[in-house]
Amino acid sequence: MSAPLVSVVIPHVNDLANLERCLDLLAAQTLPPGTVEVVVADNGSAAGLAAVEALAAGRARVVPAPIRGAGPARNAGVAAARGNILAFIDSDCRPAPDWLEQGLKALDAADIVGGAVRVEAENRAAPTPVEAFELVFAFRNDLYVQRKGFTVTANMLVRRTVFEAVGPFANGLSEDVEWCHRARARGYRLAYAPAARVAHPARRTWEELVRKWRRTTREAYLLAAPGPLGRLPWLARAWLVLLSALPHAVKVLRAPVGGLRARLRAAGILLRIRSFRFAEAHRLAFGRHAEAAR
């Protein structure tokens, strides 16, 4: 078999329903048949590898990813992929029909491309408070690419030669941030592609939101290299996160998300989660496991 043009790599664990929908949408991409392969890297799903293979049959190859973590799972998918372009997406994402086509066009002028991620609520007219918060703040990949120098791996395309030169994703920290910063330090160009679109379901409950921010705060702490000022930059960042809740509450109240009641409840979630992140940042900096985390 000739090698495909694009290999789509999907890390997966215990998300069969969303994976099936993602695979259906990938099968409907506008690129010519035979130019795309899909590799699912299963990270130890409780249903077992055979169940994932049965669901993916005819649409994707499934490979085991025995080392837990999104970074190692993506690395396992890359190791099995055959395309000279690597496209990364999450199992709960919903790619637009021309996602890959638009991503490839953008890749003509860059080495790495981050596409648009649109957050969706189950019922946009009546979102839960957490959904309303996520509709305003989650997955701002345009800002990540253009201001912070990284793209989320929920929507990222890169030439294989670039990926191999930069090296694999790290584990246990914000692997997309760390990898993109490593790539840009080598001189590779990162660009934003608004036409390369995927959708991502908003988190619906407080527990889901806390799980996300506990993980990402710890990953950011591990990624923050201590400098001559020690913990001070990390703690200053924590204060900025907390204080930003007030101007951002105004942004929530003005957002076209549900009715006034939904926006007020979303503002409450904003204040609550920024307080949680502030406390979690201090716990990591001063807790008994702070040195172990380093």
N, C-alpha and C positions, 0 to 999 in steps of 0.2 A: 504493500500500500504506500502511496506517496504521502509525504508528511503534510498535515493540514497547515493552513496559514496561521490560524489562531487556536490556541489551547485555552479554554475557559477552566479555571481552577476554583473549585468550591470546597471549602472546609465544612465538615458536617458533623454534628453530634446531636442525636435525639430530636430531630426536627423533620420528620418524614413528610408531614403534610405540606409544610412550606417548601421543602426540597422538591416535591413532586410538581408544585406549581411553578417553581423556578425552572425546572427542566422542561416543562411544557413551553414556557415562554422562550427559552433558549432554542428549542427546536423550531420556533417560528421566526428566527432571525432572518433578516433580508439578505445576508451574504449567500453566495451560491452554495449549493449542496456540496459536501465533501471538503469545504475549506475550513470547517470548524469542528473541533473535537471538545468534549466536555469531560473533565476528570474530577470525580468526587473523592476527596480524601476524608475517609471516615475516621473520626477520633474516638473510637470505642463506644459506639451507640449501644444502648441496652438491648435493642432488638437484634443485634448481631449483624455481622457483615453480610451474611446471606440475604437478610431481609432488605438491606440497602441495595444490594445487587439486583434483587428481584424488582424493586421499585424503579431502578434506573435502567433496566434492561432495554436495549435498543436506543437509548438516549445518551448514555454516559458510561464511561469505565469507572469502576470503583476500586480504590486502592486503600489498604490499611495505613493509618497514621498512628502508630503505637505511642508516640511521645505526646502527652496531653498538652494542649495549647493551640491557639489559632495560628501562631507563627509556624511551629513545627508541622501542623497539618497542611498549611499552604506549601511548605517546603517539600513535603511528601508528594503533593500534587504536581509540583514543578518537576520533581525528579522523574515522574512517570509521563509527563507531557511531551509531545513531539513537535508542537508548533514553534515557529520562530517569533511569534508574538504571544505574550502571556496576558490574559485578561482575568482579573480577580473580581470575584463577586461573592456575597454571602448567601447562604442557603435560604434565608428569609427575604431576599431581595427579589424584585420583580422588574426585569429589564424590559425597556421599550423594544418594539420590534426592530428598530434600526440602531439599537445600542452599540453593537459591534461595528457596524458600518460607519457610524459617526465617530466612534472612538478611533478607528483606523485613519480616518481623514485627519483628525487632530494630531495623530501620531506622526504624520508626515512632517510636521514642523516642530516636533519635540521628541525627547527621549522617553519621557514618562508622562502619562496623561491621567488626570483625575476628572471624572465626569460628575454630572449633577445627581444629587440624591434628594428625591422628593419624599417627604414624610407623609404618610396617610393614616387617618383615623378610620375606625370601622364605620362610624357615622359622623362625618365632618360637621353636620348641622347640630349634633348633640354629643360632642366629645367628652370623655371623662376628664377630670382636672389634669391628670398626668398627660393624657393625649393632647389636650389643649396646650400645655407647657411645651411638649415635644414639637408640636406643629410650629411653634415660634422659634425654638432654639436648637432642635436636634439636627445633626448632619448638615451643617453649613459648609459644605465642601468648597464652595466658591471662596469663602473667607480662609479656610484652611490652606488652600493652594496659593491664593494670591497674597495673603498676609503672613501666614505661618510656615509656609514652605513644605507642606506635606499634603498628601491625599489619603483619604481613608481607603482601606483595601476592600471595602464594599463596592467600590467602583474605580478600578485602576487598571490601566493598560501600560505595558512596558515591553520593549524589545528584549528577547531572550539574552542577546549579547550583553545588554546593559545589566540585566538582572544577574547574570553570571559574573560580570565584572565587579558589581557591588557586593555580591554574596548573599547568603540566605537571610531570611527573617530571624530576628532574635526571639527568645522566649521569655515570658514572665514580665515583660514591660510593654509599653505602647509600640508594638512592632512596626506599625505603619509610619509613625512619627520618626522612630529611630532609623528605619531603612531609608526613608526619603531624605533625611538629613545627611545620612552617609552618602547617598547618591549625589546630592547637590554639592557636597564637599569635594566630590571627584569631578565636578564640572558638568554633570548631566542636567539637561533642561527639563523642568517640570512645567506643564501647562494645564490650564483649566479648559474643559470642553463642555459647555452648557448643553450642547445638543446630544451628548452621549448620556442618556437618562436612565436611571433606575429608580424604582420606588421602594420604600422601606416602611413596614408597619410601625406606627408609634407604640411605645410602651404604654400600657394601660393602667398599671397599678403602682402604688408607692413602693411596694416591695421590689418590683422589677427595676424601678428607677434607682433605688438605693443600691441594688446589686451592681448595676452599671457603674455608678459613681464610686462605690467602694473599690471596685476593680481598677477603674481608670485613674483614680487618685493614687492608688498604690503604684500603678505602672508609671505614672508621671513622677512620683517620688524616686523610684528606682532609676529613672532616666535622667533626673536632675543631677548633674555632676557637681559635687561640692567644690566651691572655689575658695579664695582667700577669706571671703566673708562668712564662710560656714553656712549655717542654716538661714541666715538673714534673707537672702533672695527668695528662698522657698516660703518663709513666713510672710514676707512682703506680698508675695503672690497670693497667699491665702487671705490676707486682708483685702486685697483688691477684689478677689472673688466675692467676699462678703459684702463689701461696700457697693459693688456693681449691681447688687440686687435692687437697690432703690431706683436708679435710672432705668433699669431693665423692666421694672414693674410698670413703668409708664409705657414702655414699648408693648408689653403684654396687653394692657388696657386699650391700646389703640389698634391692636392687630385684628384683622378680619377673621376671627376664629370664634365660631358660635355666637351666642348672645352675651350680654353683659355679665350674667351670672357665671357663665363658663369662663369668661376672662378674669373675673374676680377670683374664682377658685384656682385658676392657673397661676395668678399672681401669688396666691397663698402657697402653692407648690414651689414657685420660684424662691420665695423667702425661706421656705423650709429646707429645700435641697441646697441652697447656698450656705445655710447655717450648718447643715450636715457636712458639706465639703470643707468648710472652715475648721470644724471640730476634727474631722478625719485627718486633715493636713497636720494639725498640731499633735494628734495622737501618733502619727507616723514619725514626726520630728522628735518627739520627746518620750514616746512610749518605750517600754522595756525591750521591744523588738526593733528599735530604730537602727541600732548598729548592725543587727543581723540582716536587716533589709538592704543595707549597703553591701 
